[in-house]
Amino acid sequence: MSAPINLRLLWTWDHCIQWTAARAGVHDWGASNEFSGTADDFIRECSLMLRWCGANGISGVVLWGLLRDQHGGVDAARRLCDVADEAGVKLLAGVGLNAYGGVYYDGDSPWSLDLHLQAHPELRAVNAAGEPHLLRPGGFMPRPMDHACPSRPENMEYCCDGLRWLMETVPLAGVQVEAGDTGVCHCALCRERRQHPVSYLSWEDMALMYAPAAEAVLSVRPDALVVLETYTNPTPHEGEDAPGFGGGLPHWAPECLAQFPRGGHIQWVCDEYIPPRKQHEWTDAGTAPVGFAGHVMRCHLATWWRGRGEEVAVDWLAVMAQRCLATGFSGVSMFGEKSPFRAGSELNYLALADYGSDANPGADLDSFLDRVAGPLLGGPERAREFLRIARLIDEPEQLENAADAARQQAAQLTGRPADRWTWLAWYLSRWTYDRAVT
């Protein structure tokens, strides 16, 4: 077993943050959404998140949509850096290199990727039909998403200049960068450059862009944390096709990884390799490659992106952490959208902080339930009962009795322990109600 986990990240979009327990106008999921609030709302919500993380063992927060005119732009971001420093937490900006708005997500800034491409339409990525690659999925992504061609040197220069400006202008602890998972460019330059298949992501695009991007960040702040997204699980993928998001490692990926900067923390995905959506075995062949500053495994547990938002996931997180420890991962990450007033979110965040720590080096679920969850829920046995009842959400015929059992537990307690059981009863009863009225 490798050394305990030493990097824990929560990440979210700005428009999904709901850390005030009673706040309206929040998107529960999605990207390319507007921010429903003011600059004060944004600073308050993010500050609550940063301070809670600092007090509870979470290392850092990755915030997508950090720079947006609507919620204060650079000034608001600087204020949040001050809060993060005071809390002892790393604040990282999420930056899309070819999409997701670039460095300045939304606003009148020369570092808005959308504005850059509007001014230079010849630098846009194109789809397989040769038309500008403008993603219009609607629904959870209402605003069309423009894409830059990674093969154009003008875009690479723009990207690196923007990252240097970001680190010079906002005192961030680092960045998480992504080459893109929303489709690749199919122009002649990109087709000629790539030697391997693509899905809606490309390992060769990552290899092209991550080293210059990291160099730009580190040239300003040499101690910055640079997280490089792969959208992939390290378990080898069998076949010649290009896996999509969350798939295994294609056979040509190692030669691409060899071009990644050694000072980066490589980020991976495990949703299809752990419960509850397990489809593949995360084998020992899926070990973190050596030679990098670190490796981070992220999941989509307890988020509406893939599953049910805020649901209790402490047992699944234990499986994830145990596999991370067995395969050389030193970091873990999950969504941090909702306030810990919601007991499911609170327990999940605390589990992320506990598993692989000095207090729980083996990421043992029973240890967590005894030491951490037990005092919050009325004792260790009640903690186990809480998890058992929470799992009945997938048993329709038992849902009503499960909600009643949670109410009975709440009636025997007071204060926050009672609140947590009340939350569970409410959470389960929502599904009972929805089934009854449909």
N, C-alpha and C positions, 0 to 999 in steps of 0.2 A: 504493500500500500504506500502511496506517495505521501508527501507532506500534507498537512491539513490545508484546507481551502483558506486563502488569505485575501481574496477580492470578491466582494459581494455588491452587485449593482441592481438597482431598480431603474426601469426605463419606461418612458411614456411619451405620448404626444401632449403638447401644451393644452389642446382642447379637450383632453380626457381627464385632466387632473381634477379630482374632487376630494380634497382633503379637509374641507369644511364639511361637517357631517350633514348639515342641512343647507344645501346650496342648489339652486335650480339652474337650468340652462347649460347643461354639460352633455357632450357627446359621450356615449359609452364606449365607442370604438371607432375605428376608421382613420383615414389619412386624408389630406387635402380638404379638411373642414375649416370653417371659420372658428375663431375663438369667441365664445359667448360670454363676454365680460369686459371689464376695464383693466387698465394697468394695475390698479390697486388689487383687483381680484387675482390677477396673475401672480403678483408678488406675494400676496397672502397665501394662496394655495401652495405655491412652490416652497415658500418659507416654512410652512407647516411640515411639508414633506421632508425637507432638508434637516430640520431640527429633530424630527422624530428619528430619522435615519442615524443622525449623530448620537442620539441617546440610546440607540438599540442595536448597534453593531453592524449597520449597513455601511459599506465603504463609500459608495458614490451613487449619483443619480445621473442618468443619461436623459437629456431633455431634447426631444425633437420639436422644432418650431420655436426654439429659444428666441430667435430674433424675428420679431414681427412688429410692424408699426403699431398695430392695434393695441398691443399690450406693453408699449413703452420702449421697444427697440433696444438700442445699446444701453441706455440709462438703466432700464429695468434689469437687463442681464448683468450689468456691473453690480447693482444692488444685491442681486441673488448670489453673486460670487462672494460678496462680503458676508452674507448669511451663511453660506457654505463654509467659508473659512472659520467663522466663529463656532460653527457646529462641528468642525473637524471632519467634513465630508467633501469628497471630490465632486465637483459639478462639471459634467462633460456635455458638450453640444453634439447633438446628432446632425451629421452633415451628409447629404447625398451628393456624390461627386458628379453624377450624370443626370440625376433626377431629384425629386423631393425638394425642389426649390434652391438647392445649393447652400451656401453659407448663410445668406440672409433669406429666411424662408418666405417672408411675405412683406413687401413694402417697397418704398421708393428709395432703393439703394443700388449703387453700382454692383454690389455683390449678390443681388438677386439673380439667380440663374434664369428665371423666367424673363426678366427684363433683358438680360444678356442675349438670350436667344431671339427675343423679339427684335432687338437691334441688329442681330446677325443671323438671319434665318438660314443662311447657307451653312451654318455650323450645327444645325439640328440633326439629330438622329433620324433615320428613315426606317420604316417598317419593311416587311418582305415585299410589299407591293410598290416600294419606292416612294411612298408618301411620307410626309413628316410624321414622326412617331409621337402622336399626341394622345395620351391615354385618357379615355372617357368612360370609366366603369360605372359612374353614377352611384346612387345609393350611399354606401359608406365612404366613397371618395367623390364628392360632388364636383369639385373643381378640376378641370382638365389638367393633366400633368405633362409638361413638356420634357423632352429628353435631349441631352447633348450627345454628339458623336464623340466617343472616346479616342478615336483615331486622329482627330484633328488637333494638331499641336497648339492651335490657338485656344482650344478648350482646356487643354492640359495646363497651359500657362495661366489662363484665367482661374482655374481651380486652385492652383498652388498660390497664386497671388492673393486669392480670397482667403485661403487658410492662414497665410502669414498675417494679413490684415486682421483676421479674427483674433488670433493669439496676441497681436500687438495692441488691440483695442479693448478686448474683454479679458480680464485675468482668470481665465478658465484653468481648471486642472488638466483638461485634455479634451479629446474628441472621440466620438465613434463615427467612423466613416463607412459608407457603403457605395459600391460600384453600381448597384441597382438590381432589383428583382422584379421589375415591371416591364420586361422586354428589352431586347438588345437591338443595337443598330445593325442594319443590313446593307449599308452602303458598300460600294466597291472597295474602299479602303479597309473597312472592317472585315469583309469577306476574305480579302487577300491576306490580311494579317493573321486571322485565326486559322489554326490547323486542326481544330477539334470541334465536335458538335456543340451546339448551344441549346438551351431551353429558353426560358424567359430570364435566364441569368447566364453569365459567362465567366468561367475561371480565368480565361486569358485576359478578359477586361480587368479583372481584379489584379492580376499579375502586372498589367501595364500601368495601373494607376496608383496602387497602394504605396509603393516605395517613394515616388515623388511627393505624394500627399503627406506621408509621414515625415519626410525630410523637411517639408515646408513648415509643419507644426513644430518639429524639434529644433529647427533653426532659430526659432523665437524663444521656445521654452524647452530646454534640453531634458527637463525632468517630467515633461507632460506624459500623461497616460494616453496612448493611442490604441484604440480598439478597432480591429479590422474584421468586418463581417464577411462570412463565407456562405451563409444560408444553408449549410451542409452539415451532416453528421460525419465524423471521421471513419466510420465503418465502411470498408470498401464496397462499392457498388458493382454488381455483376452485370456485364453487358457493355455494349458499345454506345448506347444512347446516352444523352445528357440528362441527368436527374434534375428535377425541379426543386422548389423550395423544400427543405427538410429531408431531402434524399441523401443517399450515401455518397461516398467519395469516388468520383470517376477515376479511371486508371491514369489519366493524364494530369490530374490535379497536383500530384507531388512535384512535377516539374514547374508548375505555376507557383506552388508554395515556396519553392526554392528562390523565387524572385521577390517574395514578400520581405519587408524590412525586419531585421532580426530584433529590433527594439520594440516591435509591436506586440500587442496582446491579440491573439487570433480568436475570433468568436465563432462558435459553432451552434448547431440546433439539435435538439434531441426529441422533439414531440412524437415522432413516429417510432421511437425506440424505448419509450417508457410508458407506463400506464398514464391515463386511461385509453390512449389512442395508439397503443403499441401495435405496430405491424411488422417490425423487423427486430432482430436480435442485435443489441449493441455489444458486439463481441470484443475480445481483447485485441483483435486486429484494429479496432477503432481507438487506438491510443493516440494521445496528443503528440504531434511531431516534436522532436527535440530541437533546441537551438533558438527558441524565441523567448521573449521576456515573460510570456505567460500565455495561458489558454483559458478562455471563458466559455462555459456552456450555458446557453439560454433556453428557456422554455416558454410556451404559451399557456401555461396552466392558469386557471382561475381568471381568464379574460374572455370577453366576448369575441375576440379574434378567432379563437378556436376552442369552443366549448361554452361554459357558463361562467359569467363574471362573478368574482368574489367567492366562488365555492371553496370549501375546505379542501386543501390539496397537500396537507402536511405529510401524508404517507407516500404520495407520489413524489414529492420533493425529496423525501428520504431515499427513494430508489435512484433518483437522478444524482443526488450527492454521492451515494455509494459507488455508482458507476464512474462518476468523476474522479473520486479518490483512487479507484482501481485502474484508471486509464490515464493518469497524469495531468488532470485538470486542476488548476489552482484558483479558478474563478467560476462563479455562478451568477446568473442573471435571470430576473423575471419581471413582469409588468408591475408597475407601482401606481396604478391609476386611482385607486379609491382609498378613502380614509380608513385608518385602523379602528375607527368606531365600528365598522363592519367586521364582526368577529372573524369571518372567514379570511378577509384580507389581513387582519392583525396577526392571526396565527400563522398564515403563510409567510409573512414578512419575518416573523420571529423565527420560524423554522429555517428560512434562508440564512438568517444570521447565525443560527446555532449549528447547523450541520457542517461538519468538517472543522469546527472551531476547537480551541484547546479544551473547552468544556465537553465537547462531544466529537472527538476526533474520528470516530467511526460512523458518524451520521446515523446513530441509532434512534429509531422512532420511539421506542419505549423510554429511553433516557430523556428525550424531548418532552414526552407526555408527562413524565414524573416531575422534571425540574422546571419546565417553562410553562407548559399548558396547564398543568394541574393547579398551581396557585391562582390562575386566572379564571378557572372554571369550577372551583369548589373542591378540588382535590384530584389526585391521580386517577382514581376510578371514574370520576365524573368526566375527566378528560377523555378516557377511552370510550365512555358512553357517548360523548359528544361526537367523536369521530364515527362511531358505529351508526348513530342516528343520521349524521350528515350523509353517509354513503347510501342511505335508503332513498335518496332522491331518484335513483334509477329503478326503484321498485314501486310502481304506481299503486299497487294494491296495499302497500304499507305506508304510503305517504301521510295519510290523515292521522294514523296512529303515531307516526314518528313526530309530527308536529305537536300532537297532544303530549307526548312524552317530554319534548323540549319545554313546553309550557309548565308541566309539572315540576321539572327541575328548576325553572326560573322562579316558581312560587316558593321554593324552599330556600332561596338565596336572596341576598340584598346587594345593592350597589352595582358595580361593573360586572361581577360574575353573573348576577341576574340579567343584566343587559345583554350579555353575550348569549345566554340561552334564549332570551326573548328574540334576539336577532335570528337565531337558528330556526325558531318556530315560524317567524315571519318569512324567512327565506324558503323553507319547505312548503309553507302554506300557499305561497304564490303559485307553485306548480299545481297544487291541488285545485286552486281556484281556476287557473287557466284551463285545466282539463275539464272542469265542470261546465264552463261557459262556452266551450267550442264544440 
